[in-house]
Amino acid sequence: MKREIALLVVALILLVPITSAVNQPQTTIVVSDEITVILCMVKGKRVEKEMPVSSIQELVDLGASLKEDFLTIYDKTKSDEEVTTAFENIKPFFQALIDNGLTDKTVDDLNNLYLYIREKIQEQRRQPTIKPQEGPQPMGIWNGLPTPVWANIICGQFDAGMCAGFAGGTHMIFPTVGADVFLTYGFQGTSVTIGGFGYTLAMTGFNFILGFVGILLAVPLIMIGPYFLAGMSGMLVGVGV
């Protein structure tokens, strides 16, 4: 347990410098039926970006279609060949982020980021005892067993669906590639983790994440509406509704 706590602290230390680069911006968001306008003040410099909500939804749908590929990257039991194929399948999604101006990174940069994430994720200590069933469910599933509360540490995470919540970190500014000290949100859709405490799955619930690095697509700051999340979480606690 001490080793797990130490690893969690190390992960958060790695994330905090990235988050600090935000320089505590002041952010205002104006949401219309079609356009999300994000106004940011960073060291007195005004930054304005428009992002059609429909574009976020299209990217969420594309990312959601790659669920199995992201989970393959997170799963250290998968072969090198399977992981290589998964990265090839995800390339169009990475390119779509670039084409929409959501990152200044290249496809190779994003590949390297997710190789780093795969390396840092803890191997599952327990394998699921029951294969999770897809579809609506009142509770989450933790290592194959239904439960109203689930948790994981140093884990790969994949979420897609609709949400309402808050992000504290670089994702306060733009929906993009970045890091957060914490995320807290209610969701309906799919939330999956693979990591130190095994495997979790939930279709509806509330997640609290401490330390996140990866891709988060949602209306910034006050996350509401369609969302997509894929990356590494230092610690996650979820509650079913």
Secondary structure, 3 states (H helix, E strand, C coil): CHHHHHHHHHHHHHHHHHHHCCCCCEEEEEECCCEEEEEEEECCEEEEEEEEHHHHHHHHHHHHCCHHHHHHHHCCCCCHHHHHHHHHHHHHHHHHHHHCCCCCCCHHHHHHHHHHHHHHCCCCCCCCCCCCCCCCCCCEEECCEEECEEEEEEEEEEEEEEEEEEEEEHHHCCCEEEEEEEEEEEEEEEEEEEECCEEEEEEEEEEEEEEEEEEEECCCCEEEEEEEEEEEEEEEEEECC
